[in-house]
Amino acid sequence: MTTLEPGASLDGERLTDLLMRLLLDADLRARLADEGAEAVAAHPGELECLASVDLAELDTTARRLRTQVWRPGSGGSLATTFPRSLRVLQGTGATESDLLTGFLGSPHFARFRLIPYTAPGLSAEEAFASYLLDGVEERALRDTVTHELMIALFTALTCEQPLSFVIEAEGIVPTERGHAAVRTYTAPSVATWGANTGGRPSAEAQGADEAHYAYFTTPAGLAHGVVSGRVAEAFEAQPSDRRETARRALAHRGLW
């Protein structure tokens, strides 16, 4: 084994990268504890830093970080934001610890702005949803993750202005009263959410395979539920008479 001599201190960016790797990688922390700084240091600058690490404090900080990520907001957590999605995943044998560990080690986590006021980034909810959706083909799970993410994003759009994060979810459009979006889900998925149908028979009851589901922010709060195809026309990309008619109808209801 090559012995590294202490060298120049790491600059801020490389030091931050090293600290984040230590906090996120349990195997790296274990090697540091068992084999020492020289075994894991990539160059002299890292050796200088690793040799001074308090291992007990590092483990404590890593546990706190996991808690901070899993419960990113004062009013909720990833567990409370995605309850149905997590129940489905737990039914396949995945635990909360498994999901959090996988998320922290994924490229999706890097898109979450962990440290406030450093740089724009996704919310923890959108980054986590991207992780859950990565490679998932099961439509019911995709529908449920997407729906729970949209509820989280639209709740933030209703309550938090200006936003402290960026939104990459497509199809969210500005309206005179805030924002709106529509998604198409399978009727069985919507039925499992106990979703509001606005007084109309559900898509399943009408024999439909899919349902249009809309989300609106208004001064009165968040509104969401199954909508008709005519309402969905308000979200068409190209200007048309039917799009404007749909938008006027929604505006009359205080939703556009």
Secondary structure by P-SEA (a helix, b strand, c coil): cccccccccccaaaaaaaaaaaaccaaaaaaaaccccccccccaaaaaaaaacaaaaaaaaaaaaaaaaaccccccccccccaaaaaaaaaacccaaaaaaaaaaccccccccccccccccccaaaaaaaaaacccccaaaaaaaaaaaaaaaaaaaaccccccccccccccccccccccbbbbbcaaaaaaaccccccccccccccccbbbbbbbbcccccccccccccccccccccccaaaaaaaaaaaaaccc
